[in-house]
Amino acid sequence: MKYFFILIILLSFLLSGCGSGKKEKELVLDSTDIEAQMIEAYKKGLKALEEGDTLFAAKNFNTAENIYPQSIWAPRSVLMAAYSYYVDDYYGDAIFELKRFLKNYPKNENYPYAYFLLASCYYETIVDEKKDLASIQKSKEYFTIIINDYPNTDFSLDAKFKLLLIDNILASKEVYIGNYYLSKKKWIAAMNRFKTVINDYDETEYVQEALHRLVEIYYLLGLENEAKKYAVLLGYNYGSSDWYKESYKVFNKKYEDPRKKIKKDKGNIIIRKFKSLFD
């Protein structure tokens, strides 16, 4: 699905530059041998891509660019080569081509697409959010560029969605480390991690746990007013969450979730009725 969306956008950008069909035909008819060779290489690349031979496709697109780098087809060839590598998960090669495109063709109209594919390459290389920070940060950097510099493009909405997923990954890492410090009773280090989640990733699902952990830590340190402050914040924003119920238990040890009580009572009734059959 990711390949289909990106290819459709790419083709729409590339074809948009060919709006005047007559002029393109005239260009081909009046082309020099160099132009003819370039177009032939480009067509071979498209054919190979359609047939699933992505590496051969990328090679032909690179050949097309090298034959006539001053042509309007040269930057398109670079993007198609990058996409060919991306399709087959050769993200390093795709990143190389895209960075070369951004450097060599700074005024090209397909800049938004290049940034989007570049961000997507880094996003696809995220393996372990607890260790692999470089890919996460690079992906976030390029998705942010799309949102800020090209807000009205087709890529902006998808970039926002991807950024939220990335923030969830980063927030989960902070919570993971914070819980580790908590288990080692390193209160200050743990608090800093949980506060980072609240301050920097406030739209993620991990905010609830971060608030609860701060309630726990401040209560353990005897700072009940601080603990209550975060408990109130948690209750105000996530009053129906399980994390708020856990925070409530910190102050009221006798608290029992009403849902559990209903389930328990229901079970007792079933047991009593079952036993009555044998009385």
N, C-alpha and C positions, 0 to 999 in steps of 0.2 A: 504493500500500500504506500509506503514511504517513497519507493522508487517511482510509482505511477504519478503521484502528486508532483514530485520534483521535475520529472520529465515533461509533464504537461506544461508546467510553468516555463521551463527552459525553452521548449519548442515555441511557445507563444511569444517569448521575448525575441528569439532568433528570427522567427518568421515575420515579426512585426517590422523588422528592418527591410523586408522584401516586399513592401506594400505595392510598389509600382511594378506589376508583372511585365509590362512591355519593356520597361527599362532594363529589367533583369535579363530578359530574353535577348535584347540588343547587346547587353554586356557580354553574354556568353557567345553570341554570334561574332562579335567584333573582338573577342579576347585574343590575347597573344598566346603563344605556346605555354608560357609560364602560368598564365591564368587557367588555361585548359587543364594543365597538369594538377594545379591546386584543386580545381573543382572535381576532377576525377578522384583525387585522393580523399576529398571530403565525402563524396558519394560512396566510396568504398567503406569509409568509416561508418556511415549511416547504415549501410547494408549489413556490415559485420555486427553492429549494435543490435539491429533487428533480429539477427540470427543468434544472438547470445554470445558471440565471440568478442567479449568486451576488451580484452587485451589487444587484439588485432585492431579493433575499432579505435582504441586510444592511440595506437601507433600510427594509423592512417590520419587521424585528426592532427597529430603532431607534425606529420609530414606535410599536410596541407598548410599549416602555419609557417613551417620553415621554407616552403617553396616561395611563398609570397607574403611575407610578414607585414607589408604595408596595405594589404587588402582588407576590406571590411569583413572578410571571412576569417581572417587570422584570429581575432579575439573570440569569435564564435567557435572556432576549432579548439581553442584552449579550453573553453567551457565544456564542450562536448567530450573532450579527452578526460577532463576532471569528472564529469558525470559517468563516463564509462568505467573509470576506476572505482567510483563510489558504488556503482551498482554491484560490483563484484567484491566489495568490502576491502579494496585496496585503499584504505583511508589515507595512509601516508603519501601515496602517489597523488591522490586527489588533492590533498592539502598543498602539496608542492605546486601542482598546476594552478590552483586557485590563487595562491600567493603570488605566483608569477604573473597571472592575469592582472591582479590588483596593482602590481608594480609597473607592468609594461603598458597597460591600457587604462590609465587613471580617469579618462573622460568618457569611457564607454558607458552606454545606457544600461548595460546589464550588470552594473555594480551591485544592485540590491540582491540579484540572484546569486552572485558570487559570494557575497557575505552569508547568505542563507545556507548555501551548500557547504561553505566552510564551517559555519557553526554546527551544521548537521553532522559533518565528519567528526568533529571533536565530540559531539554528543554521543555518537555511535561508539566511540572508543572508550567510554566510561565503563569500567569493569568493576572496580571496587571503590565505592564512595568513601571508604574509611582510609584508603591509601592514595588513590588516584586523583589528586587535586588539580594537576596541570590541565587535564582534559576538561574537567568541570569548569575551571576558571576561564579557559579559552573559549569554551562553548558559550558561557554566560556573556563574555566580553562581546562576541560577535552578534549574538542575538540582541543584545542591548543596543548595538550600533544600528541594527535594522529598525528597532522600535523608535529610536531617537531621530535617525536621519531619514528614514523612509517609512513614516507612519501610515501613509496612504496606499502602500503596496499590498499585494496579496500575501506577502510574507509576514507582515507585521502581526496579524492575529495569531498565526501559528507560533511565531517567536514568543509572544506573551505566554502562550500555553506551555511552551517548552521551558521558559524561564521559571514558571511556577513549579514545574517538575524538578528543575535543577535546584531551586531553593529548598524543596522538600528533601532532596538528597543532602544538601549542605546542612540543613537543620537536623536531619537524622544523625549526621556525623557529630554535630555538637552535643546532641542528647546522649549519644553513645559514649563520648569521652566524659561528659558531665557525670553520667551514671558510674563510670569507672572511678572517677575521683571521689564520688560519693561513697562507693564501696571501700575506698581506702581512707575514708574520713578526712579527706582534704577539702574542707568546706569552702574555702575561698575560691580555689581553682574550679570546683564544681559550680559554685554560684556564677562565676564569670561566664562559664559555658552556657548555662541556662538563660542568663540575661542576654547573651548574644542572640539566642533563638528568639526571645521576646522582642528585642530591638531591631534585628536585621531580617528576621523571617516571620513576621507577624501574621502573614497570610497562609502559613503552612499548618498542617495538622499537628505538628509537634509543639505548638505553643501551649496547648493544654497540659501536656506532661511537664513542660518546662516550668510553668506556673506552680503546678503541684509540688514539684521537687523543691522549689524555693520556699514554699510553705513548710515543707518537712525540715529543711535545713535551718531556717530561722527559728522554728519551734524548738529544734534540738539544741540550738545555741542560746535558748532562753529569751529570744527577741520576739515575744508574742505579738506585739503591735505590728512589726514588719510582716510576720507570718499572716496575720489577719488581713493586712493590706493586699497581699497577693491572693489570699483566699477570696476576698471580696471581688477582686478583679476577675478571678477565674469564674466565680459564681455569676457575675454580671454578664459576662460574655458567653459562658458555656455552662449555664445552670443545670442543664440536663445531662451533662457528660459524666462518665464514670470517674474521671479524674477529679471532678468537683466533689463527688461523694467520698472519694478517698481523702481529700483535703478536709472535708467535714469531720471525718473520723479522727483526724489529728487532734481536734479540739474536743470531740465528744467520743470517748472510747466506747461508750455503750451504744453508739449509733449502729443500726442495722438497716440495710437496704430493704424497704418495704416489699420490693419484688421477691426477695429471698424469703421473707416471712410468709408471703402468700403461698409461695411454692412449698415451703416447709409445712404450713398448715394443711395445704391440699394433700401433701403426702401422708400426713398423720391421719387425715380423714379416710384416705384410701386404705391405709393399714388397719384402722379400726373396723372398717366395713368388711375387709377381707377376713380379719380374725373372727368377726361375729358370725361368719358362715359356719364356723366350727364349734361355736359355743353350744 
